[in-house]
Amino acid sequence: MGAIDLNRIAVCMGKVIKLLSELQPMISNGNDVYEHKEDFCCIAYMCRVGILDRIENNSYMRNPILNIRIPTGIFSSRKETINSGLNLTVGKLKELVSKDIVTENYVEDILNRRGIFYQYEDILPDNFKRSL
């Protein structure tokens, strides 16, 4: 399952990068972050389940310099390492939510699979969870 999981990680990273780039122009202060709290929580869930869980389940993917090709469009992609891909997704997410402590705590809980993660998981539709 290693190559399939690596491909799924790349696809999920591409989706997260796109979603974050769409949200970033709307964020200028903590109120904007709080306004988009649900979006950030959904992205955090995508990062946890679609990226971090797969990396944890496949020991060879824990290599920070492992190359990965992240799709950026129908016919385009960008070559990154696992480490730089995590910075573009999880790192960027943490950076954007840092302006609001409430949203930041929610995102941290989801990324660390604690507290609100399980409540949020129950809310999300099954077809969304399967698509990750």
C-alpha positions as CSV (number, residue, x, y, z in Angstrom):
1,M,0.0,0.0,0.0
2,G,3.0,2.3,0.2
3,A,3.0,3.8,-3.3
4,I,-0.8,4.2,-3.2
5,D,-0.6,6.0,0.2
6,L,2.2,8.2,-1.1
7,N,0.0,9.2,-4.0
8,R,-3.0,9.9,-1.7
9,I,-0.7,12.1,0.5
10,A,0.4,14.0,-2.6
11,V,-3.2,14.5,-3.8
12,C,-4.4,15.6,-0.3
13,M,-1.4,18.0,0.0
14,G,-2.5,19.5,-3.4
15,K,-6.0,20.0,-2.1
16,V,-4.9,21.6,1.1
17,I,-2.5,23.9,-0.6
18,K,-5.3,25.1,-2.9
19,L,-7.8,25.6,-0.1
20,L,-5.2,27.5,2.0
21,S,-4.3,29.7,-1.0
22,E,-8.0,30.6,-1.4
23,L,-8.5,31.4,2.3
24,Q,-5.3,33.4,2.8
25,P,-6.4,36.6,1.0
26,M,-9.5,36.7,3.3
27,I,-7.4,36.6,6.5
28,S,-6.0,39.9,7.9
29,N,-6.7,39.6,11.6
30,G,-8.0,37.2,14.3
31,N,-11.7,38.0,13.6
32,D,-11.2,36.8,10.0
33,V,-9.7,33.6,11.2
34,Y,-12.5,33.0,13.7
35,E,-15.1,33.7,10.9
36,H,-13.5,30.9,8.8
37,K,-13.1,28.6,11.8
38,E,-15.1,25.7,10.2
39,D,-13.0,25.9,7.0
40,F,-9.7,25.7,9.0
41,C,-11.0,22.8,11.1
42,C,-12.0,21.0,7.9
43,I,-8.5,21.6,6.5
44,A,-6.9,20.4,9.8
45,Y,-8.9,17.2,9.6
46,M,-7.8,16.7,6.0
47,C,-4.2,17.2,7.1
48,R,-4.6,14.8,10.1
49,V,-6.3,12.0,8.2
50,G,-5.1,12.5,4.7
51,I,-1.5,13.3,5.4
52,L,-0.2,12.8,8.9
53,D,-2.0,9.4,9.6
54,R,-0.6,8.0,6.4
55,I,2.9,9.1,7.1
56,E,2.7,7.6,10.6
57,N,1.4,4.3,9.2
58,N,4.2,4.0,6.6
59,S,7.6,4.1,8.2
60,Y,9.5,4.8,5.0
61,M,7.5,8.0,4.5
62,R,9.0,9.4,7.8
63,N,12.1,10.3,5.8
64,P,11.9,14.1,5.5
65,I,13.8,14.2,2.2
66,L,11.6,11.6,0.5
67,N,10.5,13.2,-2.9
68,I,6.8,13.6,-3.6
69,R,5.1,15.1,-6.6
70,I,2.1,17.3,-5.5
71,P,-0.6,17.9,-8.2
72,T,-1.3,21.6,-8.7
73,G,-3.8,21.2,-11.6
74,I,-5.0,18.8,-14.2
75,F,-1.6,18.7,-16.0
76,S,0.7,20.3,-13.6
77,S,2.5,19.3,-10.4
78,R,5.4,20.4,-8.2
79,K,8.2,18.3,-6.9
80,E,8.7,18.7,-3.1
81,T,10.0,16.6,-0.2
82,I,7.8,15.3,2.5
83,N,9.2,17.9,4.8
84,S,8.6,20.8,2.5
85,G,5.1,19.5,1.7
86,L,4.3,19.4,5.4
87,N,5.5,23.0,5.7
88,L,3.3,24.0,2.8
89,T,0.2,22.4,4.4
90,V,0.4,21.9,8.1
91,G,2.9,24.7,8.6
92,K,0.9,27.2,6.6
93,L,-2.3,26.2,8.3
94,K,-0.8,26.8,11.8
95,E,0.7,30.1,10.6
96,L,-2.7,31.3,9.3
97,V,-4.7,30.3,12.5
98,S,-2.1,31.7,14.9
99,K,-4.0,35.1,14.8
100,D,-7.0,33.6,16.8
101,I,-6.4,31.5,19.9
102,V,-9.8,29.7,19.8
103,T,-9.3,28.5,16.2
104,E,-5.7,27.8,16.9
105,N,-6.6,25.5,19.8
106,Y,-9.3,23.7,17.7
107,V,-6.8,23.1,14.9
108,E,-4.1,21.9,17.3
109,D,-6.6,19.4,18.8
110,I,-7.6,18.1,15.4
111,L,-4.0,17.8,14.2
112,N,-3.0,16.0,17.5
113,R,-6.2,13.8,17.4
114,R,-7.4,15.0,20.7
115,G,-10.6,16.6,22.1
116,I,-12.6,18.2,19.4
117,F,-11.2,15.9,16.7
118,Y,-13.7,13.2,17.6
119,Q,-16.6,15.6,17.7
120,Y,-15.6,17.0,14.4
121,E,-15.2,13.6,12.9
122,D,-18.8,12.7,13.8
123,I,-20.1,15.9,12.1
124,L,-18.3,15.3,8.8
125,P,-20.2,13.4,6.1
126,D,-19.0,9.8,5.3
127,N,-18.4,10.5,1.6
128,F,-16.0,13.4,2.6
129,K,-14.1,11.1,4.9
130,R,-13.8,8.3,2.3
131,S,-12.5,10.8,-0.3
132,L,-9.4,11.4,1.9
